[in-house]
C-alpha cells in the first residue's frame, strides 16, 4: 500500500475475499478509504478482488484469523467465517475456532489501539428456528446447541458475547450487525444456499429441489443494500452499538423463490421436493425498526430486480 495513503482512514476487512467482504472492500475504496483485506482463502476467492489488486488504496494479505496478529486500523469489519451451511459444516470445529478464537484475536488487536471501531458481522442464525415473527433484536433465540448447525449458530452467539464483554471491560467501540439472507454477484457457484442452488439447477436444466413443502420463508437482501447497511452502522454515533438487524423485511416462500427463478431462466427444469434438513428454520424475517431509526437505512432493491444481476453473474461464471 502506498505510504502516502497511510494518512487516509485505514480499514481492515477480515474475510475480504469472500462474497460480502469483497463488495464491502469495493464500497470502502470508492469512499477513498485505505483498505486492507485479510483472508485465509478457505472460502473466499481472490477473483472477487481482481478489480482492486492494482488500486493504490487497497492491499490484501493471507492470514488465518485464529492466529494472533497486529495491524493498525481506524476501523475493523469482521466478516471472517463461511456463512453457508455446506461450507461451515464441512469443518465444524474450524468454524467454532474462527468464531471464538478468531474473534478473541481480533478484539485483542483492537484493544491495543486507541479509537479503533470494530464491527462484528453476526447473523440471523443466532435466532435459530424462531418462535416469534418477525425477529426483533431483543429476541433471545431458539437454538439447538448440539445440532449440526450449532458450530455456526452458537459460534456467532459467542462472538457477540465477546464483543460486548470487551466493550464493557475495555471500552472498545463496537458495532454488531445481524445479517439476514443475502444474495448477489460473487456468490460461489457451490455456495450451497437456496438462491445459488436454484440458479445453478435451472442453468443446468436440472429439476429445482425444494426442501420440505416449500412453505418455509426467507427474506432476501441484495448484497449492495447490505453493504450500505454495514457502512451506515460503522458510521453511526458511538452510542449506536447494536445488535441491529440488517435484511429486507419482505418474506418469500421457498416455492415463490423457485417460481421467480424458473421464470427468469427458461428451460426444462421443474420443481421437485426433498426432505427438510435438520434444524432448518421455518420462518425468517427481520424487524428493521432499529436500522431505520438509528441508521436511516432500509433496503431498496426488490428481489426480482436483484436476481437479474445475480443470474447474469452465474451465467458469466458458469459458461466460461
C-alpha positions in Angstrom: 0.0 0.0 0.0 1.3 3.4 -0.9 2.8 5.0 2.2 1.3 8.4 1.1 -2.1 6.8 1.7 -1.5 5.9 5.3 -2.8 9.3 6.3 -6.2 8.2 5.0 -8.5 6.4 7.3 -7.4 2.7 7.3 -9.9 0.0 7.3 -9.3 -3.7 8.0 -11.8 -6.2 6.4 -11.4 -9.8 7.6 -12.9 -12.2 5.2 -12.2 -9.6 2.5 -12.1 -12.0 -0.5 -15.5 -13.5 0.4 -18.9 -12.7 -1.2 -19.9 -9.9 1.1 -16.4 -8.9 2.1 -15.3 -8.2 -1.4 -18.3 -6.0 -2.1 -17.6 -4.2 1.2 -13.9 -3.6 0.1 -15.2 -2.1 -3.2 -17.5 0.3 -1.4 -14.9 1.4 1.1 -12.3 2.1 -1.7 -14.9 4.1 -3.5 -15.2 6.2 -0.3 -11.5 6.9 -0.5 -10.5 4.7 2.4 -7.2 2.8 2.6 -8.4 -0.8 2.7 -6.5 -3.9 4.0 -8.3 -7.2 3.2 -7.4 -10.2 5.3 -8.5 -13.8 4.4 -7.2 -17.3 4.9 -8.6 -18.3 1.4 -10.7 -21.2 2.6 -14.0 -20.0 1.3 -13.0 -16.6 -0.2 -12.0 -16.3 -3.8 -9.2 -14.0 -5.0 -11.0 -13.3 -8.3 -13.5 -11.4 -6.2 -10.8 -8.8 -5.5 -9.2 -8.7 -9.0 -10.6 -5.3 -9.7 -8.9 -3.9 -6.6 -5.5 -5.5 -6.6 -3.8 -2.7 -8.6 -5.6 0.1 -6.7 -3.3 2.3 -4.7 -5.7 2.4 -1.7 -6.0 -1.4 -1.5 -3.9 -4.3 -0.1 -4.7 -7.9 0.5 -2.9 -10.3 2.9 -3.4 -14.0 3.5 -3.7 -14.7 7.2 -5.8 -17.1 9.4 -7.7 -15.0 12.0 -7.3 -17.9 14.5 -3.6 -16.9 14.7 -2.6 -13.7 16.6 -1.8 -10.6 14.5 -1.0 -6.9 14.9 -2.4 -4.5 12.4 -3.1 -0.8 12.9 -6.5 0.4 11.7 -9.1 3.0 12.4 -12.0 0.6 11.6 -12.3 -3.2 11.5 -15.1 -5.2 9.9 -15.1 -8.8 10.9 -16.6 -11.0 8.2 -14.3 -13.9 8.7 -16.3 -17.1 8.6 -18.1 -19.2 6.0 -21.8 -18.4 6.1 -23.2 -21.3 4.1 -24.2 -24.5 5.9 -22.5 -26.5 3.2 -19.2 -24.8 4.0 -19.3 -24.2 7.7 -20.4 -27.8 8.4 -17.5 -29.1 6.3 -15.2 -28.5 9.3 -17.4 -27.6 12.2 -14.5 -27.3 14.7 -12.7 -24.9 12.4 -15.9 -22.8 12.2 -16.1 -22.6 16.0 -12.4 -21.7 16.2 -12.9 -18.9 13.7 -15.9 -17.5 15.6 -14.3 -17.8 19.1 -10.5 -17.8 18.9 -10.6 -15.6 15.8 -12.8 -13.1 17.4 -10.6 -13.0 20.5 -7.5 -12.3 18.3 -9.4 -9.6 16.5 -10.6 -7.9 19.7 -7.1 -8.1 21.2 -5.8 -6.3 18.2 -8.4 -3.6 18.5 -7.9 -3.3 22.3 -4.3 -2.1 21.9 -5.4 0.7 19.5 -7.0 3.9 20.8 -10.3 4.7 19.0 -10.4 1.7 16.7 -14.1 0.9 15.9 -14.8 -2.8 15.4 -17.8 -4.3 13.7 -19.0 -7.9 14.1 -20.9 -9.3 11.1 -23.2 -11.5 13.1 -26.2 -13.4 11.7 -29.9 -14.1 11.8 -28.9 -17.7 12.6 -28.4 -16.7 16.2 -32.2 -16.7 16.4 -32.3 -20.3 15.4 -35.7 -21.6 14.5 -37.6 -18.6 15.8 -40.7 -18.7 17.9 -41.6 -15.1 17.3 -42.1 -13.4 13.9 -40.7 -11.2 12.7 -37.5 -11.4 14.7 -36.5 -8.4 16.8 -33.1 -7.8 18.3 -34.3 -8.4 21.8 -35.4 -12.0 20.9 -33.1 -14.4 22.6 -33.4 -17.2 20.1 -34.3 -20.8 19.8 -31.0 -22.6 19.0 -30.1 -26.2 19.4 -26.6 -26.2 20.8 -26.0 -29.8 19.9 -27.3 -29.8 16.3 -25.4 -29.8 13.0 -25.8 -26.0 12.6 -24.6 -25.2 16.1 -21.0 -24.7 15.1 -22.1 -21.5 13.3 -25.2 -20.5 15.3 -23.5 -20.8 18.7 -20.2 -19.7 17.4 -21.7 -16.4 16.3 -23.6 -16.1 19.6 -20.3 -16.5 21.4 -18.7 -13.9 19.2 -21.4 -11.4 20.1 -20.8 -12.2 23.8 -17.1 -11.5 23.4 -17.7 -8.2 21.6 -20.0 -6.9 24.4 -17.6 -8.2 27.1 -14.7 -6.4 25.5 -16.8 -3.3 25.2 -17.7 -3.4 28.9 -14.3 -4.4 30.1 -12.0 -2.3 27.9 -14.4 0.4 26.4 -13.7 -0.7 22.9 -16.1 0.9 20.4 -18.1 -1.9 18.9 -20.9 -2.4 16.4 -22.9 -5.6 16.0 -24.9 -6.3 12.8 -27.2 -9.3 12.5 -27.2 -10.2 8.8 -30.2 -11.9 7.2 -30.2 -13.9 3.9 -28.1 -12.0 1.4 -27.6 -12.8 -2.3 -25.9 -11.2 -5.3 -23.0 -11.4 -7.7 -19.8 -13.2 -6.4 -21.7 -15.9 -4.5 -19.7 -19.1 -5.0 -21.1 -21.5 -7.6 -21.0 -24.1 -4.9 -22.3 -21.8 -2.2 -25.0 -24.3 -1.2 -27.7 -21.8 -0.2 -31.0 -21.6 -1.7 -30.6 -18.8 -4.2 -27.3 -20.2 -5.7 -28.7 -23.8 -5.6 -31.8 -22.8 -7.6 -29.9 -20.7 -10.1 -27.4 -23.5 -10.8 -30.1 -26.1 -11.1 -32.0 -24.0 -13.5 -28.9 -23.2 -15.6 -28.1 -26.9 -15.7 -31.6 -27.8 -16.8 -32.0 -29.9 -13.7 -35.1 -30.0 -11.5 -35.2 -27.5 -8.8 -35.0 -29.3 -5.4 -37.2 -27.7 -2.8 -36.8 -29.0 0.8 -39.9 -29.8 2.8 -43.2 -28.5 1.4 -41.6 -25.2 0.3 -43.7 -23.1 2.6 -40.8 -22.1 4.8 -40.0 -18.4 4.3 -36.9 -16.3 3.9 -36.2 -12.6 3.4 -33.7 -11.9 0.7 -31.5 -8.8 0.8 -29.2 -7.8 -2.2 -25.6 -7.5 -1.2 -25.4 -3.8 -2.4 -28.1 -2.9 0.1 -26.5 -5.0 2.9 -23.1 -3.3 2.4 -24.7 0.1 2.7 -26.2 -1.0 6.0 -22.9 -2.2 7.3 -21.2 1.1 6.5 -24.1 3.1 7.9 -23.7 1.1 11.2 -20.0 1.7 11.3 -20.5 5.5 10.7 -23.3 5.8 13.3 -22.6 7.6 16.6 -20.6 5.7 19.2 -23.7 5.0 21.3 -25.2 3.0 18.5 -23.8 -0.3 19.2 -26.4 -2.8 18.2 -27.2 -5.5 17.7 -29.0 -4.2 14.7 -30.8 -6.4 12.2 -29.8 -5.9 8.5 -32.1 -7.5 6.0 -35.0 -7.0 3.6 -38.2 -7.4 5.6 -40.3 -8.9 2.9 -40.9 -12.7 3.1 -41.0 -15.1 0.2 -41.7 -18.8 0.5 -39.1 -21.1 -1.0 -41.6 -22.1 -3.6 -42.1 -18.5 -4.6 -38.4 -18.0 -5.0 -38.2 -21.2 -7.2 -41.0 -19.9 -9.4 -39.3 -16.5 -9.9 -36.0 -18.1 -10.9 -37.8 -20.6 -13.2 -39.5 -17.6 -14.9 -36.1 -15.8 -15.3 -34.2 -18.9 -16.6 -36.4 -20.6 -19.1 -35.7 -24.3 -19.6 -36.9 -27.8 -18.8 -36.5 -27.5 -15.0 -39.4 -28.3 -12.8 -39.9 -28.3 -9.0 -39.3 -31.5 -7.0 -39.4 -32.0 -3.3 -36.9 -33.4 -0.8 -36.8 -34.0 3.0 -36.2 -30.9 5.1 -32.7 -30.7 6.6 -32.3 -31.0 10.4 -32.7 -27.7 12.3 -33.7 -25.8 9.1 -35.7 -22.7 10.3 -39.3 -22.4 9.2 -39.5 -18.6 9.1 -37.0 -15.8 8.8 -37.9 -12.2 8.6 -36.1 -9.2 10.2 -37.7 -6.4 12.1 -35.6 -3.5 10.9 -37.1 -0.8 13.1 -33.8 -0.1 14.8 -31.9 0.1 11.4 -34.5 2.7 10.2 -34.4 4.7 13.4 -30.7 4.7 14.2 -29.1 4.3 10.7 -31.7 5.8 8.4 -31.3 2.6 6.4 -33.6 0.2 4.7 -33.1 -2.0 1.6 -34.2 -0.6 -1.8 -33.5 -3.5 -4.3 -36.5 -5.7 -5.0 -35.9 -9.5 -5.2 -37.0 -9.7 -8.8 -34.6 -6.9 -9.8 -31.7 -8.2 -7.7 -31.9 -11.6 -9.2 -31.2 -10.1 -12.6 -27.5 -9.3 -11.9 -27.1 -12.4 -9.7 -28.3 -14.7 -12.6 -26.1 -12.7 -15.1 -23.1 -13.3 -12.8 -23.8 -17.0 -12.5 -24.1 -17.2 -16.3 -20.8 -15.4 -16.8 -19.1 -17.9 -14.4 -21.0 -21.0 -15.5 -20.5 -20.7 -19.2 -16.8 -19.6 -19.3 
